[in-house]
């Protein structure tokens, strides 16, 4: 399999980065907006965006969803579930059954 060619791109803030996919997300901007604390800070950028894009910005909102529903979000993978489960449990919450 041949390596994919990476293209130089520039985001609206002027950051230069290389991407081989059509994904328009600037890694520098994404790192700058990563929270320093809270359950969203535990997640990878795609998983965090998946929750944010679905309006899930608090553990209370997260607890209204089942694990199966969360896994349906684009960008969310099974590796994020243990972190989310733990954060919910630490706050006396759980995924909906």
Helices and strands as residue ranges (DSSP letters): E 7-10, E 16-19, H 27-32, G 39-42, H 45-53, H 59-62, H 67-71, G 78-80, H 81-90
